[in-house]
């Protein structure tokens, strides 16, 4: 069976089919929620017509929707409109698929369910013992314990996962730096950072060389390109300065401080989950655009040092790994049909 999977996020649309073709594109749903059906239709047109659409979402949290229920209903309706008569299977946090009308009537089981699809599929890469999935995306980090290849998260909803350290609202590119650290060192003295959207983690990892420059990417804090010179300007403003006060070397030093703070946040969450088990992790699957960051964090965690690290970028093609949740939901739907 040929299935296309859709992962509908608040900032990105991702699609992948069971043949291993994947597409990802930015779409800020909060700016134009009425355009979702057209954008999905355009995205689906880049694939051979499938037998089935499988979908999962996180975009229901976008503040263009008054409630998650409203968001889930709107996203399902847009997908139905884009599907042109194709049957649709909607993934739920209980590990089952539902028809669109059933899913819309149970929004809490549908909202933010993509982590569960990825963990269910990725668990087969760590089929035995105490495992972990660490998925660092552009916006969030999912830390999902695995037991013999099966997701063993304590939380289901975003709230439950936040309080159990299984969801961190910190990511590789979109996180405002004022949410990463309250204070950084400037010229040998602690300096509070500006509580303003001057810069994001994209600027940190541009300056540190973990993200390549992209003059076409203007999804930045100030709308200027994802270039080192612009990142220099943006990060200087985090301490209420500009490039004339903070040179490039100093900007990179600031970037290193923010990176260290973010890595400490992620490490603390992983260590909290590790403390639940009586044994170290045997296998850890790393995924997402921040997979290299995940590897760096894991090297510093005692419970992870002897674990077998499995990278989705190695297990899948890079484009497919970027759309891993979409691929997971497509494969799961095909297997269950």
C-alpha positions in Angstrom: 0.0 0.0 0.0 1.3 3.5 -1.0 0.8 5.9 1.9 1.8 9.5 2.3 2.3 10.7 5.9 1.7 14.3 6.9 3.3 16.0 10.0 1.5 19.4 10.3 3.4 21.6 12.6 3.0 25.2 13.6 6.0 26.4 11.7 6.7 23.6 9.2 4.8 21.2 7.0 6.4 17.8 6.4 5.4 14.9 4.2 6.9 11.5 3.4 5.7 8.4 1.7 6.3 4.7 2.2 8.7 4.7 -0.8 11.0 7.0 1.1 10.4 10.3 -0.7 10.2 13.3 1.7 9.4 17.0 1.4 9.6 19.7 4.1 8.7 23.4 3.8 8.2 26.3 6.2 4.7 27.5 6.9 3.8 29.7 9.8 0.2 28.6 10.3 -0.5 31.4 12.8 0.0 34.0 10.1 -2.4 32.4 7.5 -4.4 29.5 8.9 -6.9 29.8 6.0 -4.1 28.9 3.6 -3.4 25.5 5.1 -5.6 23.5 2.7 -4.0 25.1 -0.3 -0.5 24.5 1.1 -1.2 20.9 1.8 -2.6 20.4 -1.6 0.5 21.9 -3.2 2.7 19.7 -1.0 0.8 16.5 -1.9 1.0 17.3 -5.6 4.7 16.6 -5.3 4.0 12.9 -4.6 2.4 10.1 -6.7 -1.2 9.8 -5.7 -1.3 7.5 -2.7 -3.9 5.0 -1.5 -4.1 6.6 1.9 -3.1 9.7 3.8 -1.9 9.3 7.3 -1.6 12.5 9.4 -0.3 13.8 12.7 -0.1 17.3 14.1 1.3 19.8 16.6 -0.1 23.0 14.9 -3.3 22.9 17.0 -1.3 24.9 19.7 -0.8 27.9 17.4 -2.5 31.0 18.8 -4.6 31.6 15.7 -6.9 29.0 17.3 -8.8 29.8 20.4 -8.6 26.2 21.7 -6.8 23.0 20.8 -10.2 21.5 19.9 -10.7 24.3 17.4 -7.2 23.8 16.0 -7.6 20.0 15.7 -10.9 20.4 13.8 -9.5 23.1 11.5 -6.4 21.1 10.7 -8.4 17.9 10.0 -10.9 19.9 7.8 -8.0 21.4 5.8 -6.5 18.0 5.3 -9.8 16.6 4.1 -10.1 19.5 1.7 -6.6 18.9 0.3 -7.0 15.1 0.1 -9.3 15.2 -2.9 -11.3 12.2 -1.8 -8.4 10.1 -0.4 -9.1 8.2 2.8 -7.4 9.7 5.8 -6.1 8.1 9.0 -5.3 10.3 11.9 -2.7 9.2 14.5 -3.6 9.4 18.2 -1.5 9.4 21.4 -3.1 6.0 22.3 -1.1 4.5 19.4 -4.0 4.0 17.2 -5.4 5.6 14.1 -8.9 7.2 13.8 -11.1 8.4 11.0 -11.2 12.2 10.6 -14.7 12.6 12.2 -13.7 10.4 15.1 -10.4 12.2 15.6 -12.1 15.6 15.6 -14.5 14.5 18.3 -11.5 13.4 20.5 -9.1 16.3 20.1 -7.0 15.6 23.2 -5.9 12.2 21.7 -5.0 13.9 18.5 -3.3 17.0 19.7 0.5 16.9 19.6 0.6 13.2 18.8 3.6 13.2 16.4 6.2 12.3 19.1 4.3 9.1 19.8 4.3 8.1 16.1 8.0 8.6 15.8 8.7 6.8 19.1 6.5 3.9 18.0 8.4 3.5 14.8 11.9 4.4 16.1 11.5 1.8 18.9 12.2 -0.9 16.4 15.8 0.5 16.1 16.3 -0.2 19.8 14.2 -3.4 20.3 15.7 -4.6 23.6 16.3 -3.2 27.1 16.3 0.3 28.4 16.3 2.8 25.5 15.7 6.4 24.7 14.6 8.6 21.8 16.1 12.1 21.8 14.5 14.2 19.1 15.8 17.8 18.9 13.8 19.8 16.3 13.7 23.4 15.4 11.3 24.3 18.2 11.1 21.5 20.8 13.0 18.6 22.2 11.3 15.2 22.8 12.9 12.8 25.3 11.0 9.5 25.1 12.0 6.5 27.2 11.7 3.1 25.4 11.2 -0.3 27.0 12.1 -3.2 24.7 11.3 -1.0 21.8 8.0 0.3 23.1 7.4 4.0 24.1 7.2 4.2 27.8 6.5 7.9 28.3 4.7 8.9 31.5 3.0 11.8 29.8 0.5 11.9 26.9 -0.5 15.5 26.6 2.0 18.4 26.2 1.3 19.4 29.8 1.9 15.9 31.2 5.1 15.6 29.1 6.4 19.0 30.2 6.0 18.2 33.9 7.7 14.8 33.3 10.7 16.3 31.5 9.7 14.4 28.3 9.0 17.6 26.4 11.3 20.6 26.5 10.2 23.8 24.7 13.7 24.4 23.4 15.0 23.7 19.9 17.8 24.0 17.5 16.7 27.2 15.7 13.5 28.9 16.7 13.9 29.3 20.5 14.3 32.9 21.7 17.6 33.3 23.5 15.9 35.0 26.5 14.3 31.6 27.1 17.7 29.9 27.1 19.6 31.9 29.6 18.8 34.8 32.0 22.5 35.8 32.3 25.6 35.5 30.3 29.2 36.6 30.9 30.3 39.8 29.1 33.9 41.0 29.6 34.3 38.9 32.6 31.1 40.1 34.4 27.6 38.5 34.6 25.2 40.4 32.4 21.4 39.9 32.4 20.0 39.3 28.9 17.3 41.4 27.2 13.8 39.8 27.5 13.1 40.5 23.9 13.0 38.5 20.6 16.3 39.9 19.4 17.9 36.5 18.5 17.1 32.8 18.5 19.1 29.5 18.8 19.5 29.7 15.0 22.0 32.5 15.6 23.9 30.6 18.2 24.5 27.6 15.9 25.2 29.8 12.9 27.9 31.5 14.8 29.2 28.2 16.1 29.3 26.6 12.7 26.6 23.9 13.3 24.1 25.5 10.9 25.2 26.5 7.4 24.5 30.0 6.2 21.4 30.3 4.0 20.7 33.7 2.4 17.2 32.5 1.4 16.2 31.8 5.0 14.6 34.9 6.5 12.6 33.1 9.3 14.8 34.8 11.8 14.1 37.1 14.8 14.5 40.3 12.6 13.6 38.9 9.2 17.1 39.3 7.9 18.9 36.3 6.3 20.4 33.4 8.2 23.9 34.7 7.6 26.8 35.0 10.1 27.0 38.8 9.8 23.3 39.1 10.6 23.5 36.6 13.4 26.3 38.7 14.9 24.0 41.7 14.9 21.1 39.8 16.5 23.1 38.2 19.3 24.8 41.4 20.2 21.4 42.9 20.9 20.8 40.2 23.5 23.0 42.3 25.8 21.7 45.6 24.4 24.7 46.1 22.1 25.5 46.2 18.4 28.4 45.1 16.2 30.4 48.2 17.1 30.4 47.2 20.8 30.5 43.4 20.4 33.0 42.1 17.8 32.6 38.8 16.0 34.8 36.9 18.4 32.8 38.2 21.4 29.6 37.3 19.6 30.8 33.8 19.2 31.7 33.7 22.9 28.1 34.8 23.7 26.8 32.1 21.4 28.9 29.5 23.3 27.4 30.7 26.6 23.9 30.3 25.3 24.7 26.9 23.7 26.1 25.7 27.1 22.9 26.9 28.9 20.7 25.1 26.4 22.7 21.9 26.6 22.5 22.0 30.4 18.7 22.2 30.1 18.5 19.2 27.9 21.0 17.2 29.9 19.1 17.9 33.1 15.9 16.5 31.5 17.7 13.4 30.2 19.2 12.8 33.6 15.8 13.1 35.3 14.5 10.4 33.0 17.6 8.3 33.4 17.1 8.4 37.2 13.8 6.5 36.8 15.5 3.4 35.6 17.7 1.1 37.6 20.1 0.5 34.7 21.9 2.7 32.2 20.6 3.2 28.7 21.5 0.4 26.3 20.4 2.1 23.1 19.6 5.8 22.2 18.1 7.0 19.0 18.9 10.6 18.1 16.7 12.5 15.6 15.8 15.9 14.4 17.7 18.9 13.0 19.6 19.1 16.3 20.8 15.5 16.3 24.5 16.7 16.5 23.5 18.7 19.6 21.9 15.6 21.1 25.1 13.6 20.6 27.1 16.3 22.3 24.8 16.4 25.3 24.7 12.6 25.6 28.5 12.4 25.8 28.3 14.2 29.2 25.7 12.0 30.8 26.9 9.0 32.8 23.8 6.8 32.1 24.3 7.3 28.3 28.1 6.9 27.9 28.1 3.2 27.1 24.8 3.3 25.1 24.7 2.3 21.4 23.9 5.6 19.6 21.6 5.3 16.5 21.2 8.3 14.3 18.1 8.6 12.1 20.3 10.6 9.6 22.4 7.4 9.3 19.4 5.0 9.3 17.4 7.1 6.8 18.3 9.6 4.0 18.8 13.1 5.3 15.6 14.5 3.7 13.7 11.5 5.2 15.2 12.0 8.6 14.1 15.7 8.5 10.5 14.5 8.0 10.8 11.5 10.3 7.5 11.9 12.1 5.7 12.0 8.7 7.6 8.9 7.5 6.8 7.1 10.8 3.1 7.7 10.5 3.1 6.7 6.9 4.8 3.4 7.6 2.6 2.7 10.6 -0.5 3.3 8.6 0.7 1.0 5.8 1.6 -1.8 8.2 -1.8 -1.6 10.0 -3.8 -1.6 6.8 
